[in-house]
């Protein structure tokens, strides 16, 4: 059953006029549609500027979409009034890319995680503090960390705090926006394993935004590849990796390093001029679509 159903999402940004020019409009997300089943892990991949992060932020209305629909269960999130949207955010949370900039440096870690509970009036003061302790244990932190400030933590620990904050209100949907890209390689595997453990333990529906294709293949059951604000290929992860149909997907996959140093890699160069960027998605195999 689909918990998430995004239909025709469009987001446009206005560019300020230059000294002698005119203002212009940039379409960062151009008619994106996809669904995510309850309990599924869905990947959004693409290079920087492809529109994947903007898609995730529009879904949670951290930035307002220009047009389209986002059905979360039976609710159209884009049509909700401010008070209803505030209540809906209990069920939809985001883990941000930057563990350094996403935490208030003037707040202690325990207060950061508790803040959402306070805003939504959840429980008594003691119940909230007990919940925070439980969350810290869940993400691999202990009680001694509650009174520390963000600058006293490593990058991996800060991302664990951000994850605990996102889980505080027991959401059913978690949008993770490149949550390991700012971390050391030695820490990345720990955070990914934590996501996988929590996704199974809490029955979370997870949308994972990333540019690391190896990570997506390891983590996601289905994947959508974005280019210039549009989805150019979508399907089961194994199918897309085994038989990529769009030339952009083939180029991305050819850039993934092979762990075998003896392997001969054939790089594929994507030529936008040779691709029909206006082509709609069509079935190329059961459950596998490409804009060709």
Secondary structure, DSSP 8 states (H G I E B T S, - for coil): -EEEEEEEEEEEEEE---SSS--EEEEEEEEEEEEEETT-EEEEE-STTSSHHHHHHHHTTSS--SEEEEEETTEEGGG--HHHHHHHTTTEEEE-S-TTTSS-TTSBHHHHHHHHHHHTT-S-HHHHHHHHHHHHHHTT--GGGTT-BGGGS-HHHHHHHHHHHHHTT--SEEEEESTTTTS-HHHHHHHHHHHHHHHHHTT-EEEEEES-HHHHHHH-SEEEEEETTEEEEEEEHHHHHHS--SHHHHHHHHTS--S-TT---------GGGS-TT---EEEETTEEE--
